[in-house]
Amino acid sequence: TSGGGTLRVMTWNINFGGTDVGGTPAAQAQLIVSQNPDVVVLQEAATFSENMPVTYAQRLQQLTGRTWYAVWSPHNTTNTTSEGVLILSRYPIVASTKMNVEGRGFARALIDVGGVRVNIFDVHLDYSDTAKRTRELSAFLSWARSFSGPRIAAGDFNSWWGESWIQTT
């Protein structure tokens, strides 16, 4: 920030709160808090067995004693239960927008960090169809570039280092 501060951002594909990545949603929240982030960008947050867009913010608040703000964008906007991307911030969210491309939800949260407005973006690209992944990334980058100011894009690009989907970002 202009005052020399820092912004700690954490990104994590939580695999629906699955046991292979942290044990349970409650254990994942504890791990998140142990990293002391200001912003958390999650992928595969879901509403199947619990309403993670609500419960993760509540857990972080219980563990930190601070209010956490959330923006969730589901992948499938026609279902009542879905998975999607979730941005959590200890800074109030000034504005937010969502976008859906080919059934993948993307989210944006604008936060004010010591007088500097920062756009945080969350993306989770398709894992099996590389042509679809390419189209999603192109649409996501075009959308993210339409916002001015500092931008941080994080997420699950379903790619290895050196692949075009990582090099493009």
Secondary structure, DSSP 8 states (H G I E B T S, - for coil): -TTS----EEEEE-GGG-GGGTSSHHHHHHHHHHT--SEEEEEEEESSSS-HHHHHHHHHHHHHSS--EEEEEES-TTSSS-EEEEEEESS-EEEEEEEEETTEEEEEEEEEETTEEEEEEEEE--SS-HHHHHHHHHHHHHHHHTS-S-EEEEEE----TTSHHHH--
